[in-house]
Each structure stands twice: as structure tokens, then as C-alpha cells.
């Protein structure tokens, strides 16, 4: 099954968090990223150096973008879960992209993603 990483996991990897690095090294297949995760990571950059570092880090991954049908499902998902779970527009699109390709999302943002019916998601490693 295809594995996709959420932004929080990417941040741990990029910062060299040992549990994240150990988990990543143990994978038997290369994970990919939702394209919207790359945009989230870039949005968090505070200067040109961070932007270049983030671009270099994300280039090692295949990207998956939402298709039209994913976007249409995301409208319903967002309308259903925004008020009850605080789901963001980006997270609705990320979740529906993952569902659309039949992948699993590795994330620590379970509070938001629990609201998305049909999404396969899990925490990749323990956090202290």
C-alpha cells in the first residue's frame, strides 16, 4: 500500500528527530507526499534559507495532487467536519487525495483526520 506523509512527520524528518529517522529507515517502500503538504511546509518557512532547505527535502518524494473528484468529495468532507472537528480546507483536500489513491496517511493530527470517513491513517512512531 502506498504511504503518504503529513507535514508534521516531514518536519520531524527534516529536523532529524531520532524516532522519525529510525522509522523512516525501517520502511521497505519509499513514501510519497500530497502536493498540498509541500505547500504547507513552504508556508511555514521564515526566510530564503528555510525555503531552499524545504524545497531540497521535498524533492526526494513523489507528489500526489488532488483530482477533480477528490476536490468534490473534499467539499462535503469540509462542510461536515469543519465545525465539529476543526478540519481545515487543506486537510480536507489532503485526506481526499489520500482516499482517492487508496493510500495510508502517516500523521499525528488524528484529531482532525478522524472526522474523515474512509481515510486510512496512523501514527508512524511514538512521540515523547
MOTAQUI-V58245 format. One record per residue. N is the residue number from 1. RES is the residue in one letter. SS is DSSP state (a for helix, b for strand, c for the rest). PHI is phi in whole degrees, -180 to 180 (999 if undefined). OMEGA is omega in whole degrees, 0 to 359 (NA if undefined). Layout:
N/RES/SS/PHI/OMEGA, N/RES/SS/PHI/OMEGA
This chain:
1/X/c/999/179, 2/X/c/-70/179, 3/X/b/-109/175, 4/X/b/-120/182, 5/X/b/-103/173, 6/X/c/-86/184, 7/X/a/-60/182, 8/X/a/-62/178, 9/X/a/-70/178, 10/X/a/-61/179, 11/X/a/-62/178, 12/X/a/-60/179, 13/X/a/-64/182, 14/X/a/-64/180, 15/X/c/-87/177, 16/X/c/76/179, 17/X/c/-64/188, 18/X/a/-52/178, 19/X/a/-61/178, 20/X/a/-68/180, 21/X/a/-65/179, 22/X/a/-63/179, 23/X/a/-60/182, 24/X/a/-60/180, 25/X/a/-66/182, 26/X/a/-84/183, 27/X/c/-68/179, 28/X/c/-95/175, 29/X/c/-133/182, 30/X/c/-78/177, 31/X/c/-74/178, 32/X/b/-122/179, 33/X/b/-128/164, 34/X/b/-66/180, 35/X/a/-56/179, 36/X/a/-67/175, 37/X/a/-66/177, 38/X/a/-60/179, 39/X/a/-64/176, 40/X/a/-62/180, 41/X/a/-63/179, 42/X/a/-65/179, 43/X/a/-63/180, 44/X/c/-84/181, 45/X/c/-73/182, 46/X/c/-103/181, 47/X/c/-159/183, 48/X/a/-63/180, 49/X/a/-64/178, 50/X/a/-63/179, 51/X/a/-63/179, 52/X/a/-65/179, 53/X/a/-63/180, 54/X/a/-65/178, 55/X/a/-61/180, 56/X/a/-63/180, 57/X/a/-62/186, 58/X/a/-75/180, 59/X/c/-67/181, 60/X/c/-78/185, 61/X/c/-112/169, 62/X/c/-72/180, 63/X/b/-107/175, 64/X/b/-124/181, 65/X/c/-106/178, 66/X/c/-66/174, 67/X/c/-92/182, 68/X/a/-56/181, 69/X/a/-67/175, 70/X/a/-64/179, 71/X/a/-64/179, 72/X/a/-65/177, 73/X/a/-67/181, 74/X/a/-62/178, 75/X/a/-61/180, 76/X/a/-65/180, 77/X/a/-61/181, 78/X/a/-64/180, 79/X/a/-62/182, 80/X/a/-78/191, 81/X/a/-114/181, 82/X/a/-62/184, 83/X/a/-76/184, 84/X/a/-79/186, 85/X/a/-126/181, 86/X/c/73/180, 87/X/c/-64/179, 88/X/c/-87/177, 89/X/a/-59/180, 90/X/a/-60/181, 91/X/a/-67/176, 92/X/a/-63/179, 93/X/a/-68/178, 94/X/a/-62/181, 95/X/a/-59/182, 96/X/a/-71/173, 97/X/a/-65/179, 98/X/a/-62/178, 99/X/a/-62/183, 100/X/a/-61/180, 101/X/a/-103/178, 102/X/c/69/183, 103/X/c/-104/173, 104/X/b/-114/178, 105/X/b/-98/175, 106/X/b/-95/188, 107/X/c/-158/171, 108/X/c/-109/181, 109/X/c/-89/184, 110/X/a/-66/180, 111/X/a/-55/183, 112/X/a/-80/188, 113/X/a/-77/175, 114/X/c/-60/184, 115/X/c/-77/185, 116/X/c/-98/181, 117/X/c/-64/176, 118/X/c/86/180, 119/X/c/-85/173, 120/X/b/-89/181, 121/X/b/-146/177, 122/X/b/-161/175, 123/X/c/-80/185, 124/X/c/-80/184, 125/X/c/-158/179, 126/X/c/-72/176, 127/X/c/-115/180, 128/X/c/-93/NA
